[in-house]
Amino acid sequence: MKVAAIRRRAIVDASHWPASVHPLLARIYALRGLRPPDLERTGLADLLPPGLLGGTRQACDLLVAAIERDARVCVVGDFDADGATATALALRGLRLLGARNLGYRVPNRAREGYGLSRALVESLLDTDRPDLILTVDNGIASVDGVAAAKALGVEVIVTDHHLPGPQLPAAAAIVNPLLDEARAQGRPSPLRHLAGVGVMFYLLLALRARLFPRDTPECARASAPRPDLSQLLDLVALGTVADLVPLDANNRILVAAGLRRIRAGRACAGIAALLRAAKRDAARVVAADLGFALGPRVNAAGRLEDMSLGIECLLSDDAQRAHSLAAELSAINAQRQGLQAAMVAQAEEMVMKFLARHGEDGLPCGIVLHEPDWHPGVVGLVASRLKERLHRPVIACAPAESGSGELRGSARSIAGFHLRDALAEVDVRCPGLITRFGGHAMAAGLSVPIERLGQLAVEFDTVARERLDAQALEHFVWSDGEPAVNDFTLTAARALRDGGPWGQGFAEPVFDSVFTVEAWRAIGERHLKLSLRAGDGDAVFDAILFDAAECMPPPPRIKALFQLEVNEWNGRESLQLLLRQIEPA
């Protein structure tokens, strides 16, 4: 499969940035659209106010009444890290604000499906009947589940960040920035990029303002100081980064504050334990550690086991119990990694056989894959990997459970192709083909009867062909250009590392250049360690390329896409080039 073409971002003038900002970092900030004054608006006081989020007044009315009468509140979460952190945040935050009678549930993927389903409502009533249900990171599509709860006299507050469908659930309150957009006829909400955990944090801010007004230093009812919700920002940072929402200015403030808390040694016991299990130094944690080390460990519980393991880890205040749960999550994640590798290998083999027969011109614009032995909790990772390799929207499907006639699909998309809108179009053209679906532009989930999988593949490809032109299907990656020779330094790498948080929508700095390969060796079966010389200079730099089986041996001269990375080994730091892709120069 071809490597992505490299496009360099347009050159910008960064000469007006202050000398306190490293010149290479200043160049990156300018390329990301920042100006020097933007660096002065990065504190919690600069957060957008919760009054910009619709539905909070009604939700606060219900929560205040529940707290005052000690009503039973059940938080209904989701299978992923955003859902897990949002659940833990809701429980911790509501306790800080005076709630005592709290519980939570995450649906059983096989028995109850996604979100607040009718089956989940019935199971809640069979155990510990709630007076109020609060959904986090889900609920906007739970029309039947909300109706079932309402029929039984249980009110529902929906907090979500996914796109609303044509029919809204009849919840007592809905807090969702994308619903605000829909009601404003598409006018963008300034909070549109909040993750599910971010939406819940904003609801807690609104609830605190109601219960503890700023002009009252102490709560008259409880004679207690105004609770400090900033102690929950480590959870907000983890969920925001793990869910890959765009790191706009507001989200960067939230993530940066959470990272500062972790670095200061004030993370909750669960996050501290997960960092130790992942062998990450809390004092130097960056957003990438949350996304690539902690997020997958929490996600693994929801993919293969019970997400309650991840939630309990994040709720625990006991360091020993948190350590035990983090170790269990790490073991589950290792199992997930093995399963994912096997499934991705199967998917890539399927694609290679197809390309051998039909060539790249015969590749569908929208790809649907299925294997009867795939795990439904891991198909999203398969879709993501194939989407990256093929630069096509991909749906990967697996049986909902062993022997089931229903398939669960997880879809991932490329820029310019809105997945949920595409699935809605398929649903309009072929009513009943897709049993259930939901999601947003870049990721979605769906269910389909196994006997109609072929029809789904045809219809999904048809919609993709109509909506994607040749330019959209061109596979390319952005580069921040070629660093100057004097930018290949540990100082520059440290400045870039500390200049974040980097993430979705605020891309980590990536460069391109031509190098001479002075030496190389294989690490394990799939990785490469190289010594590279830039241009005609004398300096030789250490570099590493992961998943490099297709690049062994490397050509003598390469064009590389890379990051300047701080490599830590035995307590010492050194400059290392983290190669993203290489090709002959």
N, C-alpha and C positions, 0 to 999 in steps of 0.2 A: 504494500500500500504506500502511496506517495506521501512524502513529508509535506507539511504545510508550506505554502509560499510565505516569505517574510516581507511584510510591509513596514516601512519606517514611518513613525509619526512625524508630522510636519515640524520643522525646526521653529523653536520659539526663543524669544529674548528673555534670558533670566538674569541679565546683568544688574537689574535694579533690586535684586533680593539682598537682604542684609548679609554682612560678612559672617554672622554667627551661624548661618545655614550653609552647610557644605555645598560647594558649587554644583556637584553632580546631583545632590538632593534637590537643590533649587531648580535645576533643569527639569527634574522629574515632576516636582510640584507644578511648575508652569505648564508642563505637558498635560497634567491632569486637570488643568483649568483653575488652579488655586492662585491667589494673589497674596502678597505678604500680609495684608490685614486679616486674612482668613485664619492665620495662625494664632491670632489674638482672641478668636471666638471658638475655643475648643473646650471650655469648662462646662460643668453641669448647669451653671447659671445661664448658659447659652442654648440649652435645650428648648425646642419648640414647646409651647404650653399645651397641657392636656385638653384645654378647652377647644382645641382644633379638631379633636376626635369626636365624631358624632356618636350618640347613644350612651355616652358616659353618665349623663344626668339620670336617665331611667335606670341604668345598671346600678348607680350609686344609691338611688332610692330603695331598690330591692335589697342591696347588701347592707345598708344601714339598718333597715327593718329586721333583716335576718340576724344581725349582730345584737341588736337590742333585745330581741326575744329568744336569743340563743337557739335559733333554728338550725336544723341540720343542713349543711351545705356540702354537696358532692361535686368535686372538680372532675370533669371528664376530659382526659388527655388524649394524646396521639402516640403513634408507634415510634416516632423519630426523636432526635436530640432536641429539636425545637419544642416538640410536644412535651418531652420529659422535663426540660428546663422550665417551660411555662407552667407545668403542673407543680413542680417544686416551688417555683416563684409564687404562684397563687397561694399555696398553703402557707409558706413562710410569711408572705406579705399580709395575708388576712389575719394570721395569728398576731403579727406585730400591731395590727390595727384593732385588735380586740375580739376577733372571732375565736370561739373555743370548740364549737361542735362541727368539726371538719372531717371529711374523708375524700378519697379519690378512687377513680377507676380508669383503667385503660381497656378498651375493647379487646376481646380475644379475636385475633385476626380470622380464624377459621369459623368460629361459632357466631360471632356478632358483627363481623365486617368492620368497616371504617366509620369512625365518628359516633355520634349519638344516634344509633339505630334503634328501631323498635325492639329488637331482641335485647339490646343492652338496657333499655329502660325497664323491660320486664324483669331482667335479672337483678337490677337494682332494687326493685320493689320486693323481690323474693328474699333479699338479704337485709340491708339496713336502709329502709325507705327514707330518701331525702325530702326535705321541704323545698329545697331550691337546688337546681343543677346549674353549674357554671362550666361551660365548655371552654377549652383553651386550644388554640391552633386547629380548631375544627368546628363544625356546626353550621356553617353557612349553607351547606347542602343537605342538612339533616331535617328535611321537611317532615318525613314520616315519624322520626324519632321525637321531634319536638311536639308534634300533634299527639303522639301517644302519651307523652308526659303530661301535656296540658289536659288531656281527657281524664287523667287520673288525679288531677288537682295539684300537679307539681309544676311550678314556674321554672322557666329556663332563661338564663342569660347566655348569649352566644358571644364569645370573643374569638375572632378569626382574622386571617389576612389573605385568605384565598378569594378568588373571584366569585361573586354571587351569580347564581343561575337565574333563569327567567322567573322562578318561583322562590320566594323567600320563606324560611320557616316562620311560623307564627309565635316567635319567642317574645317574652315580655320586654326584652332589650337585646339589641344587636350592636356590638362594637366592632367595626370593621372599616378601615380607611378606604377600601375599595368600594364598599357600599356607599360611602360618602361621595365618591367620584360618580357612581352611577346615578345617585339622586341629584347631583349637580350637573348632570348631562355631560359627563366626561371631563369636567374641569379637574385637573390633577389635585389630589390631596397632598399637602406638604408632608404628610406622614405615611404616604403610600408605600414606602419601602420597609416599614416596620415588619419584623418577623412576628410570629405568634407570641413569642415571649416578650417582644417589645410592646405589642398591643396590651398584654396583660399588665406590664409594668406601668404603662400610661393609665390604665384603669385604676391601679393602686394609687398613683399620684393624685388622680381625681378624687378617689375615696378618702385619702388622707386630708385633702383640702376641705372636704365636707366635714369630716369628723374632728379635725384639728385646725381650725382657721388660723391664719397667720397672726391675726390681731389678738389671739388668745394664746398666751404662752403655754398654758397647761389645759388639758382636757378637763372640763368641769365634772364629767361623770366619773372619770377614772383617776383624776389627780395625777396624771402621768405626763411626762414631756412628749413633745411631738416626735413620733417614731422616725428614725433615720432609715429611709428606704434605700439609701446608697449602699448599704451593706448587702443588698441583693444583686448588685450590678455584675458580680462575677458570673451569676447564672444568666443574666441578660446577655453578657458578652459571649458566653459559650453558645447559647442558642442562636444568637444572631449570626455569628460566624459559621456555625455548622449548617445553618439552613440556606447559606449562599444567597441571602438577599443583598441587594446593592448597598454598599457602604457609602451612602450619601453623608452629607455633613452631620446630620442628626444621629445616624447610626454610628458614625465614627466617634462621636462624643460618648455614646453609650459604651461602645466597645473599649475605647481608650480608658474610660473610668474603671471598667471592670478589670482590665489588664493591670492598671495601677494598683488596684486592691489586691490582686493576686501576687504581684511582685513585692508588695509590702508585707506579705505573709498573712493576709487577712481573708483569704479565701475560705469558703465553707469547707468542712472536713472532707466532703465527698470530692470536690474539685482538687483539693490538695492531695488526696489519696490517688486520684486518677493521674495526676501529674507524676507522682512518684512511680506508679505502675508503668507509665510510659517513659520513664527515665528522662523526664524533662525538668530543668532547673526552674523552679517557680520564680526565682529572682530575675530571670531573663526571659520569661515567657513572652511570646509574640502571638499575633492572631493566627499564624499558620499552625502553631502548636495546638490551638483550640480546634482548628478545622481538620487537621490531619492526624492528630494523636488522641485527643479527648473525644471529639465528636464521634468518630467511628466506634469507639469503645461503648459509648452510650447507645448509639444506633444499633450495635450488634445485638443488644438485649431484645430490642423490638423486632429485629429481623429473624432471629433464630429461637429466642426463648420468650421471656415475659418482660415487657418494658418496666414492670414494677421493680425489677432489680436495679435498673438505672435510676429510677425515681427515688428508691429507698437510699441509694448511695448519695444522691444529691440532697436528701432530707436529713441524713444522719448528722448528728452533732458529736457522735462518739468516734474518735479517731480510729480505734481498733476495729470497730464494726465497718467503718468506711473503708479501711484498708482491706478487709476481707471481701467486701462487695466489689471493690475496684479490681482485686485480683481475679474474682470470678468473671467480671466483665471483660478483663483482658484475655482470659482463657476462651470465652465465647467469641471474642473478636478474632483470635487466632484461628478458631474453627471457621468463622465466617470468611477469613482471608483465603483459607484453603478451598472452601466451597466456591468462592468467587473466582479464584484462579482457574478451577476446573471448568466452571460454566463459561467464563470468558473464552477459554481455549476452545471449547465446543462451538461457541458462537463464531469465533474467528475462522475456525475450520469450515463451518457452513458457508461463510462469506467467501473464503478463498476458493472453495469448490465452485460456488456460483460464478465468481469472476473468471475462473479457468474456462468455464463453459460459455459464458455470455460476454465477458469483457466488462470493463468499467462503464462503457456506454449503456450496458444493459441493466445497470444497477438501479433499483427503484429509487424514486425521490423520497418516499416514505417507506421505511423498512419495518417489517413485523417478523419477529423470530419467536420460536417456541420449541421447547424440548420437554417431553413428558416427565423427565426426572429432575427438572430444575426446581429450585426452592422459591416459593413466592416472595419470601422476604429478601431475596438477593437479586431479583431480576432488575431492579432499578439500577444497581451497580453495573450489570451487564449492559443495559441500555445506555448508560452514561459512557462506558468504555467504547462501545461500538459507535456511538455518536461522535466521540472525539476522533476515532480512527477514520471514519467514513465521511464525516461532515454531512450527515443526513439526520433528520429526525428519526428516532428509533423507538419502537415498542417491543419490549421483551415480555413474554408470557410464560406462566407456569400454572399447573393445576392449583386451584384454591386450596385443596387438601387432597390427600391420597384417595384415588378412586373417584374424585369429583368430576362432574360433567361441566363444571364452570372453570374458566381460566381467569386468573388475575394478571393484569398487565400493568407494567410501569413504563412510562414514556419519558424520554428526554429529547430536548429540541436544540436547534441552532438559532442564531440571531435571525430575526426576520420571519420566523414561523411560530405563531402563537398556538401552543398545543391545545389549550382548553377550547379556544375558538374552533380549531380544526376538528376536535372530537365532537363539538356541538354541531358542526356542519355535517359530519358523518351521521350523527343521530337524527338530524332533520331529514337527510336523504333516505336513510334506512331505519325507520322507527323500529325499536326493539332489538336492533343488531347489538348495540352496547347496552348491557343491563344497567350499569351504573358508571359514572365518570365524574371527575372533579380535578381541580388543580389550578395551575396558572400558566404563564407564558412558556416557561422553560421546563416544567416538570408536571406530570399529571399521572393519575391512576385510573384504571378502568376494569370492568368485568365483562366477559363475553362468553357465550356458550361455546364449547369446544368445537361443535359441528359447524359453527359460523366463522371460525378463525380465517379461513380462506377468503371469505367475503370481506372481512375486516381488512385484510391485507390489500385487497384490490381497492376498496373505498378509501383507505388511508393514503395509499399511493396516489390515487386520483386527486384527492384534495391537495396533497403536497405538490403535485405537478402544476396544479392551477395557481398555487400561492407562492411558489418558489421559482425564480428565474435563474438563468445561468450565472448571473453575478452573485446571487445569494448562495449558490452552491459552490462557488469558488472557495477552496479551503486555504485560508491564510491566517497568519498570526501577526499581531502588532509587535514591533520592536521600538524601543526608545533610542535606537541608533547605536553608533559605535562609541564606546568610551574613549577618552583620550588616554594616551599611554600612562600619564601620571594619575589616572583614576583607578588603575588596577592596584589598589592598596587596601590594607585592612581597615584603615581609617574611613575610607569611602564605604566599604562594606558595612561597617558599624553604623555609619550615618544612615544608610538605606534601611538597615534592619530596624533602627530605632525611629525612623521617620514615619512609620505607619500610624494606626493599623491599616494594613493593606488587605485587600480582599475583592470580592465581587463588586464590579463597578468602580473600584479604585485600585486598579491593577498593580500588583507588585512589579517593581522595575525589572524589565527584561531587555537585554541588549543583543546585538549580533556583531560578529567580526569573523575574520579569516585567521586561522591559526595553522602553524606547522606542528605536526604530532612528533614530538621528540622521543616519547616512549609511551608504552601502554601495557596494561596487564588486566586479565580478567579477575573479577571478584565474584566468587561463586560461579553460577552458570549463566547469569543474565546481566551482570553489571560490569562496567568498565572504569578503571582508574587510569587517568592519562596525565602526561606532562606536556603542556602546550606553550608554544612561543608565539607571541603576537607580533606580526609584521617582521621588521628586520632588527628588533630590539634584542638585548641580551637576556632580559628577564624571562624565566620559564615559570609557568603557573601550574599548580595542581588543579585537576579537574576531575569530576565524576559524572558518569552518565548511567542512570538506572534503566532497567529493562532494555538492555542494549544487545540482545541476542542477534538481532538482524544487522547489527553494525560491526560484527567481529569478523575479520580484523578491520580497524578503521582505516580509511585512506590516509596517505601521508600528509595531505593538506585538506583541511575541512572548513566549511562555513558553519558556524555554530550559533544557535540561539541559547543564551545563557543568563544566569543571574550571578551577581557578586555576593558570595555567601561567607559568613563568619563560621569557620569550622572549629569546633571545640573538641579537644582530645587531651586527656590526661591533665586537665586543668589549664591548658594553654590554647590560645586562639591563633588562628592563621587564616589567610585568605584562601578561598577555594572557589573555583568556577563550577556552579551547578548547571550542567548542560541539559537543556530541554529537548533539543534535537540537533542532529548533525547531518551534513551531506557533503559530497566531494566538492572541493573548491575549484 
